[in-house]
Every structure is written in structure tokens, then in C-alpha cells.
Amino acid sequence: MINLEENKKNAIAFYKMAYDGNLKIATEKYVGKNYTQHNPHVSDGKEGFVEYFERMQKEYSAKTIEFIRCIAEGDLVALHTHQIWPQNDQYVTMDFFRFDQRGKICEHWDAIQQIPKESANPNKMY
């Protein structure tokens, strides 16, 4: 049976652990046997995810993430985040995780958009 609240909690914990550099623990604890990656900059499978985040950790160790929203439906969890990278580059991201029947992450999609310095309205993007 799918537990939406547990999947939401696990998606956030997984992404936070990965962001903080605890990649191997994050994948061991939260990722299923198979992991399909849809980001074209990241190789498929767990190893591709670990390699990508290891590189990001070296190149952008000062980055931060704030989880704005977490929405779950069926076997999917969506995370809406605000990220701040070096030189105060700011991004809004949407990450979608699919969970398998055992409650493990088995698939990932994402979209990222840099927050512009100027906006036509006063509303935040997150």
C-alpha cells in the first residue's frame, strides 16, 4: 500500500542527504534496485546519480537548498525548491520522484530555472 506521507518525508530526506554530500547513504537508504534518470546531464542508474552529485559537491560546496512545497499523488512526489549557489545565483527547481511498491525511489525527473535579477511582477517564483 502506498503511504503518501512517508514517500514525501523520504523524498525530502533523500534529496537533503544528497545535497549535503551523503550520497551513498542516501542511495542505500532511499533508492530501489533500479533507478531511472531523466535529467539529460546525469547518467542513468544509482551510479550516475552519485557521480553527478559528487561532482556538484566539489564544484558548488557552498550551495544551499530550501524545500518550499512537497506534493504527493499515487506513486509520485514533487518537490518545489529554492536553491542558492555561489555568487548568489538563485534557482527554482521542481523534482519529481516515482516510488516503487516497497517505498523506494525508482525514477526521477527535474526542471530548473534561474531566478532573474528583475521581474515584471513582485511575486516570488517559489
Order of alpha helices (4+ residues) and beta strands (2+ residues): alpha-alpha-beta-alpha-beta-beta-beta-beta
